[in-house]
């Protein structure tokens, strides 16, 4: 099984309740292809969303999502990397996502070294790294942070010299009853 990421943009904002209901309705179709929804991160304005799935391969995820009625344009396999010593509480507090795109493949170690070099910038803005999703081709990266707001992350990343494409605050939507859905993707 591998981690699969779906990135989506919307012209009309979605609500968390809508995303939850559509995701739960699609579970049967996903299960037919061996795909399990791990959760979604919905931008606070409802216009961007990242969903993570566990699947045997990308094509299984693509087929299941299409059959469930989802638009599948940006779908990629990747690996999940948590901050050292990450606990469920810190993951639940993640609230800002940074999108990174690279012209050439990058190593996770090189990005981590850059981030560690800029750790004071993050600390000065009360920003804490939580989790990274790195695409299999090492050209796309999504990083989750806990921070006062998206602007704090943007400033800290800029001061630390980190590349970024977009920064946005999110709400996590996860499988299970709404009260149990407090951990980030």
N, C-alpha and C positions, 0 to 999 in steps of 0.2 A: 504494500500500500504506500502511496505517496501523497504529499500535500499538493493540492491544486488550488490556484488563486484565480478568481474571476473578478475583473475590474469593470465597473459600469458607471455611466454618466446618464443623467436624466434631464429632460427639458422641463418637466414638472416635478416639483419636490415630492418625495415619498415620505410616509410616516413610518415610524418604527413598528407600529401595530400592523400596517399593511405588509411590511417586509416579513414580519414574524408569521403572519397568516399564510402568505404565499409560500414561504419556505417550508412550513409544516405541511401544507397541502402537497408539496412536491416530494415529500419524503418517500412515498411509495414508489414513485417513478425512479427516483434516485437509487433506491434499494434494489430495483430490478437490474441495475447495472453495477451493483456493488459500490455505490457512491454514498458517502455519509457527509451531510452538512455539518460543519464544525462551528459555524457562526458567521455573522456579517458585521461589518463596521459601516454605519451609515453616517455620512457627514451631517453636522448639526443643521445645515440648510436643506438636507434631504436630496441633494442633487448629485452626490457621488456615493459610491458604495464599493466595498471590497468584501468578497465572500471567500471563505476557505472551506475546502472539501478534502476528504480522504478518499482516494480512489485507486483502483488497480493501475490506471494509466490515464493520460490526458484524453484519449479518444472516448473512453468510458464516461468520463465526466462530461465531455462535449455532447455526446449522444444523449445522456440522461438529462442534461440541462435543456437541450433543444426540445426533447420530448415533453419536458415539463413547461415549455413555453417561454423559456428565458432567451434573451438575446445574448449570443456568445461571440463577442468580437475580441476581447482581450482575456485570454485564458492561458495560464502558464503553470508548469510544474516548478516546484521550488523546495527549499529546505527551511526549516524553522530553527531559529537560534535564540535562546533566552539569555537575558543578562545573568551573569554569575550570581548564584544565591537567590535567584528569583523565587518568590513564594506566591501563593494564590492571591494574597491580599494586594501585593504590588501589581500583579497582572490585572486584577479587578479595577485598579485605579488608573490604568492607562486610558488616556483621553485625547491624545493627539497623534496623528499619523503623518509621517514624512515620506513622500514618494521620491525615489531617486532613479535616474536612468543614466546609463553609461554607454558611450560610443564603442568602447572595447570592454571585454570581460574584466571584472575586478575580483580580487580575492577578498574573502571575508576578513582575513587577518589584516590586510592593508587598510580596509575601512575601519576596523576596530582600532587599529593603531592610531589612525587620524582622529577618531572620536576620543580615545584615551588622551591624546595630546591636547585636545580641547576640552577636557573634563572640567576645568575651572570655569570655562564659559557656561557650560551647562549648569554647574552648581550655582554660579552667580545669579542665574535666572530661575533657579529652583526647578530645573528640568532633569528628569531621571530617565535614562534608557531602560526599556523593559524587554522588547522583543524585536527580532528582525526576521523577515521572510525574504530570502534571496532566490531569485530565479535560477533554474538549472543552467541556463546559459550565462549566468553571472553578469547580466546587463541590466537587470531590473531589481530594485530593492524597495521594500516597504518596512519602515521602522516605526515602532510604537513607543510613545513616551508618556510619562505622567508629568503634567505641567499645569501652571495656573491657567494658561490659555495657549492658543496656537501662535500668537505673536511672540510670546516668550521663547517658544521653540524656534521660530524663524530667526529671531535675533541671535539666540545662542548658537544656532547652526552656522549662521553667517559669520559670527565672530570666531568660531572654531575653524572656519575655512572648509566646512563640509558641503559637498555638492547637494543640491536639492532641486526638485522639479516643482513640487507643491507641498504645502503644509496645511492640514485641516483638522479641526476638532471633530470628534465622532462620538456616537453612542453605540455601544455593543449590543447586538441582538443575537441571542444564543438559543440552541435547542433546550427544551425543557420548559417547565412552568416559568412565567415571567419573574417571579420572586427568586428563582434559582439562576437567573440569567445575568449574573453580575461579573463574570470573568470576561476579559477581553479575548478576542480571537487568537 
